[in-house]
Amino acid sequence: TLHRPDPIEVEVRPRPGRPPRRMARLSERDASAWRALGGRVATVLEPRLGPEVVANRALISGGRWGLEALAASFRRLEGRLGASRRPAGAGASFLSTDVEDFFPSVGPRTVAGALLAAGVSAEDAKRAVTMLEGWAALGYRGLPIGPPASAVVANAVLRSVDQAVGAPFARWVDDYVVRLDTEHRATEVLERMDEALDRLGLKRSLPKTRVGLQPGWAGSGVEPSRRYGP
């Protein structure tokens, strides 16, 4: 039986210099169903994600699952960026960018396609669509922000963009830092990313796209840019 969701309670959290974040509080029954779905997705998805994905990795053990602790994610981020800082000759630089309005822009059809492409069952893809369509009809658009299962689904959605980058990179949620050199140029990487995003019905944030000599971040909820770049 497909789950018909309840209205989402929204908590608006201000962010200095940035639009407020609309955190989602799911009903108890919705939270249980969404988390169970996230666990099944994570079981299929995790082995298919590369080390470039440094945030919101799922840990699965004994029939239980949860997201990796933030400290562990930061350690893996340090490893990726530490390797990126090794001398690479003249002309090396870094491309930083992210997805515009990512979580609210992820529609049910995009989620269904991404889950099926990752090997998730058609039944679970349909469950996800039913819940997202139900929430949208009740006034909450896109992936609910906050629940761990949404982070897992987000990694599934961006998997095709990861595959399109074609250069060494790290991704923190929807923020990308790509290493550029004579073989990997910004315009070529961005063209590939834009094509992949367009197929998902998503867009790259133009104001947050930049190239610099040090790895930086377009801006995420945990502000890794304060530690790793300008």
Beta strands, then each sheet from edge to edge (+ up, - down):
strand 1: 9-15
strand 2: 18-25
strand 3: 58-61
strand 4: 64-67
strand 5: 93-98
strand 6: 169-172
strand 7: 175-180
strand 8: 210-212
sheet 1: 1+ 2-
sheet 2: 3+ 4-
sheet 3: 6+ 7- 5+ 8-
end
